[in-house]
């Protein structure tokens, strides 16, 4: 079976099973988020664990961080650009970023407005995809993937003196960067790492030789899957301190996950957090729609697959982040509750639980009404 057939089937089914959009409320700069430990609301025949955090914009790919005790969320800003759905993700044609924040989960969500526009990035061509943020040296850094004028994804960086922006982009992308979904993790020793990569529309499969190839090339199903990449960040957080290397994702026998293992292999959306001395590498499996995780003893890996954090949600994509605040852990994610359209998403949050043995309890964020 062609590796894109699952995607096309999912899009076809989604078109006929869409939930009509919940009315967009004309909110001001603050949107009241519902408590996540109360019973989920319903929409049509579905019951949702959590409600959208933002209802006056379409938002996705929430990267959450705690800065000075406040939760800041750096999501994609979805728009309906009138682009036909394609396997390469051309219909995700985002053009700017907003930053959101809240004092606590369940509290009012503040929209800090547009903090970066594609028009201000001199080298950018199209498609501002999922960003991430970091804080170091008294500055805040916004990392973003965008296609350059040759239609190749690169990773850019913009800086600000405030976590709420606005952010000023550097004049060039990070040297030797490519693909999508940057995620920056800073360890207890102060060393920062960037994880990145995404297959299919994320173009990771075009870099297998070390240089960009216009044609997609995937390993055979019985061969090790394409792995996400990692690099140490330089002290100024504006470049890589060394080359990008593979993040090894292994099965229970210590063997690399295989290309044909769609339920477990990496697709996109890397994230790293630590818990009780262990490093947790979580990610999306893409066409099987899981948020999965693996654990290891080093931020550079290897990581051994452990299970699923989040079961599939409404919509084709999923992209998450994990953060601790006030002694609790939270999973930020998105679905398409408001629109029923795969490219018009809404960010959400729910509590995440680690078991005593360090494993993570699997979350089911929606169910069918009886």
PyMOL commands that set and color helices and strands:
alter all, ss='L'
color gray80, all
select helices_A, chain A and resi 5-16+118-120+200-202+204-206+286-288
alter helices_A, ss='H'
color red, helices_A
select strands_A, chain A and resi 30-32+42-43+46-48+58-67+70-78+96-102+108-117+124-126+132-136+139-148+153-160+168-169+183-186+192-196+229-232+245-246+249-250+268-275+278-284+291-296+303-310+321-325+328-335+346-352+366-368
alter strands_A, ss='S'
color yellow, strands_A
deselect
rebuild
show_as cartoon
